[in-house]
Amino acid sequence: MRTPTIAETATVGLALLTSSVNAQSPPITTVTPSSEDIAIAANLEHFWSYGRSPAVYPTPEMTGEGHWQEAYQKARDLVGQMTNDEKNNLTYG
């Protein structure tokens, strides 16, 4: 199951629970965040998601050892049959 990003969570809204002494369950109030709050949350998501690890160049060639060996071979065979346009389409959509 995919965990939603901070920006996605912010757009859905925040539920604040207010306590009530006599109620068995507290009432729920929905707060819609402002566009500024959403922008701040998106910037924080970008800060914590990208650029936090040092770059490694060139990317090391993977060998597909152990349980991955069959999957790597199938992937290499498939990519070997593809044209550059097909590879490009996978990369850029």
PETAPE-V794480 format. One record per pair of residues at least 12 apart in sequence whose C-alpha atoms are under 10 Angstrom apart, sorted by the first residue. I is the first residue (numbers start at 0). J is the second residue. D is the distance in whole Angstrom. If there is no record, write none. Layout:
i->{I:I}
j->{J:J}
d->{D:D}
//
This chain:
i->{4:4:4:4:5:5:5:5:5:5:5:5:6:6:6:6:6:6:6:6:6:6:7:7:7:8:8:8:9:9:9:9:9:9:9:9:9:9:9:10:10:10:10:10:10:10:11:11:11:11:12:12:12:12:12:13:13:13:13:13:13:14:14:14:14:14:14:15:15:15:15:16:16}
j->{40:41:44:45:37:39:40:41:42:43:44:45:36:37:38:39:40:41:42:43:44:45:37:40:41:32:37:40:30:31:32:33:34:36:37:38:39:40:41:31:32:33:34:36:37:40:29:30:31:32:29:30:31:32:33:27:28:29:30:31:32:26:27:28:29:30:31:27:28:29:30:28:29}
d->{9:8:7:10:9:10:6:7:9:8:6:10:9:6:8:8:5:5:9:9:7:10:9:9:9:10:9:9:10:8:6:9:10:8:6:9:10:7:9:7:7:9:9:9:7:10:10:9:8:9:7:6:5:6:10:10:8:6:5:7:8:10:6:6:5:6:9:6:5:7:7:7:9}
//
